[in-house]
Amino acid sequence: MKSTRVPDAQQAAHLSSDDASRSPLAGELMDLYIAALIVIPLAFLLKSLWPS
């Protein structure tokens, strides 16, 4: 049987403060910004090519 060690309260508080101090451009939010930078100009390009 395998057991895992549960982090103590001080360690858990340290981990949550690290998450809060991350920049807004980190992780999944950065992926969202990159997707918006690709999709929005592509939408304008396709709209300009569409016959009216």
N, C-alpha and C positions, 0 to 999 in steps of 0.2 A: 504494500500500500504506500502511496506517495503522499507526502504532506507538504503544504506550502506555509511559509511564515507570513503571518499577518503583520503589516507595518504598524508601528506604534503611532500614537496620536501626533507626536512631534514630526515624525516623518511624513505622515499623511497631510499635515498642515503645510509642510514645506512643498510637497508635490502640488497641492492646489494653488499655492502662491506662485509657483513657476508657471502654471497654466494661465493664471490671470495676468502675468507680466509679459507674456508673449506678445509680439507685435501683431497688429491686425492683418498684416500681410502674410502671416505664417500659415502653413498647412492647407486645409481645405478652402479657406477663404481666398488664398492666393490662386487656387485652381479656378474659383468662380470669377475672379478678376481677369484671368487669362482667357477664359471662355468668353466673357463679355467683350474683350478686346478683339477677339476673332469673329464672333457671331454678328455683332452690330455693324461693322464695316461690310461684312459679307451680305447682310440684309440690304444695306443701301445699294451695294453694287447690283444685286439681283433685281432690286426694285427699279433701278435706272435702266436695266436691260429689258424689262418687261414692257411689251407694247401697250400703249394707252388706248 
